[in-house]
Amino acid sequence: MSQAETPDPKDALLEAAIPHVAFDGWTPPTFQAAVRDSGVAPAVAHAVCPRGAVDLAIAYHHRGDEKMVAALKTEPMADLRFRDKIKRAVQLRIEVIDNKEAVRRGTTLFALPHLAPDGAKLIWGTCDRIWEALGDTSEDINWYTKRGTLSGVYSATVLYWLGDDSLDNAATWAFLDRRIDNVMQIEKVKAQVRKNPALSALLAGPTWLTGRVKAPARFPRDDLPGSWRPGP
């Protein structure tokens, strides 16, 4: 078997873990069962997943991001308003989820205080992937505000979806529409402020300061949130 055909041990562990997550969550017993069922050598399993099931939960989330990006590439969105492109991207991220209980258990896992930074990084990373896929070229503070705002919309929508039993997720999509409308209202207020000479003068200092903020350099960084593209 060539190197390209050699299965990724983490993928094998993740596939073996999924059936156990609904019963045991992303926990050590699930990881132990995944090692047993996958046939991956314990030493290899612990090498590729030093934190055990936590690393598998992260891998599961990343897999969903990859599926979303692949789905976005085939979506006919050229004629959509940008707000609708964002909505569709969030919908796709939820629609590619193949195991709702795995996400529910992951939400519980990353709500733990010592894992909350990992959870925040995953949400930020998903929103970064969305903006990148939609062609965002921000190089200033908007790089941060776009991802921060979408992180709030995305995380709230996922939490709502976890409790939604409506047909075809209709209630979740309505909830998502309302959250995006809230964001658009904020953008309208910001536009009105920019058009008001008195308010613009009052905010001249903060505006100058935020204008000095730049997007992060485009190179691989594992200690910062988001995806990082190599520079030219």
C-alpha positions, 0 to 999 in steps of 0.5 A, a space after each residue: 500500500 502506498 503512503 497516499 493510500 495509508 489510512 490516517 490513524 486519527 480518521 480511523 479512531 474518529 470513525 470508531 469513536 462516533 458510535 460510542 459518543 452518544 453513550 459516553 461523550 467525548 471521554 476516556 472510555 470513548 477513546 479506549 473503545 475507539 482504540 480497541 475498535 479501530 485496531 490502531 496501536 495504542 502507542 500510535 493512538 496516543 501519539 496522534 491524540 495526546 489528549 485522547 477524546 478531546 483531540 477526536 472531538 476537535 478533529 470531528 469539528 474540523 471535519 465538519 468545516 472541511 465538508 462545509 467548505 467543499 459544499 460551498 464550492 458547489 453552491 450557486 450563490 453568485 446572485 445572492 445578497 451577501 447576508 444571504 451568502 452568510 446565511 447559506 454558509 451557516 446553514 451548510 455548516 449545520 447541514 453537513 453534521 452527520 451526528 447531532 449527538 456528537 455535536 451536543 456532547 462536544 458543546 458540553 465538553 467545550 463548555 468546561 472551563 479548562 477547554 473553553 479556549 479550545 471551543 472558542 478557537 473552534 468557533 472562530 476557526 469555523 467563521 474564519 473558514 466561512 469568510 475566507 470561502 466567501 472571498 473576504 479580503 479585509 486587512 484592517 479591524 474589519 477582519 476581526 469584527 466580521 469573524 467576531 460577529 459571525 461567531 456570535 451568530 453561529 454559536 447561538 444558532 448551533 445552540 438553538 438547533 440542538 433543541 430544535 425538532 421542527 420540520 427541516 430545521 425551519 425554526 432554526 433557519 428562522 432564528 438564524 434570519 433574526 440573528 442576521 437581521 440584528 447584525 444588519 441593524 448594527 451595520 445600519 447604525 454604524 453607517 448613520 454615524 459615519 454620515 453624521 458630521 458631529 458624531 464623526 468628529 466626536 469619534 475621530 480619535 477612536 476611529 483613528 485608533 481602530 484604523 491602526 489595527 491590521 489583520 494578522 499576517 498570513 502565515 501558519 500559526 497554531 497559537 492564534 485563531 483562524 486559518 492562516 494562508 501563506 503570504 506571497 
